[in-house]
């Protein structure tokens, strides 16, 4: 509409760059996972299809992040035990020196 925007429109304004990742995920869901081909007749069925596709998108994202978090956990576990062993043998703790700098 013409004229000055209402107070609620100004309050709920979304910057143009904020929606790009969201729109990209919808595009990915349509092209790769068939969200644009849902032919369900009932509202409940189409809702369940959309929910299932969103679940698959989230699972794919989580599986991409899993190896990184697993490696970080292994690294922290090893560092913890190396520091404990260094304390047992009265070796200077270089790990804490590196972590503080």
C-alpha positions in Angstrom: 0.0 0.0 0.0 1.0 3.6 -0.6 2.0 5.9 2.3 3.9 5.5 5.5 4.2 1.9 6.8 2.3 1.1 10.0 4.0 0.7 13.4 3.6 -3.1 13.4 5.1 -3.3 9.9 8.1 -1.3 11.0 8.4 -3.4 14.2 8.3 -6.7 12.3 10.6 -5.7 9.5 13.0 -8.3 8.4 16.2 -7.2 6.6 16.7 -8.5 3.1 19.7 -10.7 3.9 18.1 -12.5 6.9 15.6 -14.5 4.8 18.2 -15.8 2.2 19.2 -18.9 4.2 15.6 -19.8 4.9 14.6 -19.3 1.2 17.6 -21.4 0.2 16.4 -24.3 2.4 13.0 -24.1 0.9 14.5 -24.3 -2.5 16.6 -27.3 -1.5 13.6 -29.0 -0.1 11.7 -28.4 -3.4 14.4 -29.5 -5.8 16.1 -32.3 -3.9 13.4 -33.7 -1.7 10.3 -33.3 -3.7 8.4 -30.7 -1.6 7.0 -29.2 -4.8 5.5 -32.6 -5.8 3.2 -33.2 -2.8 -0.1 -34.3 -4.1 -1.9 -35.2 -0.9 -5.6 -34.5 -0.8 -6.1 -34.1 3.0 -4.5 -31.3 5.0 -3.2 -33.7 7.6 -1.4 -35.8 5.0 0.2 -32.8 3.3 1.3 -31.5 6.7 2.9 -34.8 7.6 4.7 -34.8 4.2 6.1 -31.4 4.8 7.1 -32.3 8.4 8.9 -35.4 7.1 10.8 -33.4 4.5 11.8 -30.9 7.2 13.0 -33.8 9.4 15.1 -35.2 6.6 16.7 -31.7 6.0 17.6 -31.5 9.7 19.0 -35.0 9.8 21.2 -34.3 6.7 22.4 -31.1 8.4 23.2 -33.0 11.6 25.1 -35.8 9.9 27.3 -33.2 8.2 28.1 -31.6 11.6 28.5 -34.9 13.5 32.1 -35.8 12.4 33.4 -32.3 13.4 31.8 -32.5 16.9 33.0 -36.1 17.3 36.6 -35.1 16.5 36.4 -32.2 18.9 35.2 -34.5 21.7 38.0 -36.9 21.0 40.5 -34.0 21.0 39.2 -32.7 24.4 39.2 -36.2 25.9 42.8 -36.8 24.8 44.0 -33.4 26.0 42.3 -34.0 29.4 44.1 -37.3 29.8 47.4 -36.0 28.6 47.3 -33.2 31.1 46.4 -35.8 33.9 49.4 -38.0 32.8 51.6 -34.9 32.7 50.6 -34.1 36.3 51.4 -37.6 37.4 54.9 -37.5 36.0 55.4 -33.9 37.1 55.8 -32.6 33.5 55.1 -29.0 32.8 51.5 -28.5 31.6 51.8 -26.9 28.1 48.2 -27.5 27.3 46.9 -25.0 29.8 49.6 -22.5 28.7 48.5 -22.8 25.1 44.8 -22.5 26.1 45.3 -19.3 28.0 47.3 -17.5 25.3 
